[in-house]
Amino acid sequence: MVTATPQKTVPKVIAGGAALFGGALLFLPVFDGMPLMAQQALGLVVICASLWATEVVPAHLASFIFFFLALVVGGQPASVVFSGFHSGATWLIFGGIVLGYAINSTGLGARFAEGLISRRDHGYSGLIIGIGIVAFLLAFVMPSAMGRVVLLVPIISALADKLGYGRDSKGRAGMVLTMVFATALPACAILPAAVPNIILSGAAESIYGITFRYGEFLFLHLTVFGSLSLLLVLGLGLTLFREAPPRRLVPETRGALSGVEKRLMGVLALTLLFWATDTFHGVAPAWVALGAAVVCLLPVTHLVPASVMVEKVNYGPWFFVAGIVGMGAMVSHSGLGDYLGEHLIRSIGIAPNQDAYNFFAIILTGGFLSLGVNYAGVPAILSPLMGDLAAAAGWPLETMLMNQVAGFFFILIPYQVAPIFTGMLLAGIPQRYGFRMCLSYTAIHLLVVTPLNFLWWRSLGMFVTPGS
């Protein structure tokens, strides 16, 4: 007889309980002071967020469930429910899917990553530094963190095998955890490189009409948060899991670049150039990614066969982002955002002239919220509340929206960040190593990096409303 393991049972219990509670919110009499549509929207958020968080059903199926319930039970307009398909965030994901397939299928990603990593013959320290830097740099040319993880895990695992690291060894855990942390968390400073950023930008665009610019976003977040986060990841990888390689690595000899690899390098270079200069030409990152995808799909380039889009491409992430952006729009349209915003302001005490407290309060609110909805779901929940919170704090709206990015670095357990958790599962890394990395990273980040970032923002005048 086969018995269910706790790892499989607990998510089902959580999702089932959330479904019962959310269903009750849909059909019970309204709470005192809460509009009916807002209460129904809250029920849908509880149900769908729990499905996304527990992954008891595929992410795209949870989006389909949201679409159906929001239209039929919640009474939401189709223009709101399907607003995610109008958002640039969704098409940025589409572009990332196509670019990711091209990078994998041509072998360029494996050449780039393995080539840089394997040439660092400086023992464990050289491996960790090389892995971390490569994982981070890939975020500039490959938008999907999950795609980067899927690309790099087999390479890192193969390198660990060649070096003689066992399945449960500290050295192997250090290599994999350095890679997944470096490509998932510091990359939050790069606009198109992390799903939470994409959802945040989509929410800002659909709810407030604010479009984030690549260069401005990079300057604001990479300068302190992103760069120091990368250094922190490297430092923890070097200290927590240090173990000398049992064997010496002999680099492989590779041939010259193929024609398709050269063409793809050209596409990636132009894409990065347009992303980095969007402040000047005004084309949003999503449309740049869509253009790059079109070039890859053109038969004349021979980068991505047309049949791939029907037979092999996984559209799950595309529907996931469309669903979660639509949920954010529903929270705003139903009045739930206004209701929760009012209560959130009272509960966490956001007020003018206390910038440091406001800054940390939003970070901790988003961080603890991600325990329930994964860090990709935080901007969908918080973004509709940012208008009220910005008014309460006396901040510019864009500053309050950007403050959410600081909360993406708050991680207590690997599950909160899907690419990190997925990378650990693919590589077979024991959970104890993941918990050690998460807790150490977050503690140092909150005590050291976050205060420095606050001072950086204050020096830029981020907390002062123009004209005040």
Buried (B, 14 or more C-beta within 10 A) or exposed (E): EEEEEEEEEEBEEBBEEBBEBBBEBBEEEEEEEBBEBBBBBBBBBBBBBBBBBBBBBBBBBBBEBBBEBBBEBBEBEEEBBBBBBBBBBBBBBBBBBBBBBBBBBBBBBBBBBBEBBBEBEEBBBBBBBBBBBBBBBBBBBBBBBBBBBBBBBEBBBEBBEBBBBEEEBBBBBBBBBBBBBBBBBBBBBBBBBBBBBBBBBBBBBBBBEBBBBBBBBBEBBBBBBBBBBBEBBBBBBBEBBBBEBEEEBEEEEEEEBEEBBEBBBEBBEBBBEBBBBBEEEEBBBBBBBBBBBEBBBEEEBEBBBEEBBEEEBEEBBBBBBBBBBBBBBBBBBBBBBBBBBBEBBEEBEBEEEEBEBBBBBBBBBBBBBBBBBBBBBBBBBBBBBBBBBBBBBBBBBBBBBBBBBBBBBBBBBBBBBBBBBBBBEBBEBBBEBBEBBBEBBBEBBBEEBBEEBBEBBBEEEBBBBEEE
